[in-house]
Amino acid sequence: MSRQSGLFRRLPLLVLALALAAVAAPRSGGVAQAGEALTIVALGDSLTAGYGLPASESFPSRLEAALRERGHHVKVINAGVSGDTASGGRDRLDWSVPDEADGVIVALGANDMLRGFDPGLTEQALEAIVARLKERGMGVLLAGMMAGRNLGPQYVERFDAIYPDLAERHGVALYPFFLDGVAGEEAYNLDDGIHPNAEGVAIMVERMLPTVEAFIESLSAS
């Protein structure tokens, strides 16, 4: 069994728990000028918003702190809305991602999966998000999600393929699994078993940091 198995066994109960709480805010997108901080927006659900945690412990806050510690002049905006789906992120995209953003980390789809949405609909919504962000001149990093194995092999195959397929099709950066190292690990989640605690967020940031640094370098070089 994979380390995600603990999470997947609890999926039926977690559908309610992941009524994943809201945020957001809105120059045309593009790379910051010399001396300016790069602006990265984290567009997602409660996993991004920092459900059950102080704002300073949310994924965007911890990611910004880690990047600055490593010498990157960057600002990370929290545009996570608890309970949001991929279509919800698509519908609020233009007002959730400000014009000064240079790049966007798209971390949506967990709620679609937990609610058993057709993966085709999730893919369409995510593709619309990616296309719109590219139209606005912004770089995109897709943070992938994995389907619960109790949803059946056909669903798992279709859902898990969404993120790598989109990344390849649109030539955008990919981090395969947003909850890598945290999903199903009791010590790294809140009592609901699905939302990362402060230690879990720290692991998410640590594991994703090399991918985000490469993303930032691509923005600076473009």
Buried (B, 14 or more C-beta within 10 A) or exposed (E): EEEBBBBBBBBEEBBEBBEBBBBBEEEEBBBBEEEEBBBBBBBBBBBBBBBBBEEEBBBBBBBBEBBBEEEBEBBBBBBBBBBBBBBBBBBBBEEBBBBBBBBBBBBBBBBBBBEBBEBEEBBBBBBBBBBBBBEBBBBBBBBBBBBBBEBEEEBBEBBBEBBEBBBEEBEBBBBBBBBBBBBBBEEBBBEBBBBBBBBBBBBBBEBBBEBBBEBBEBBBEE
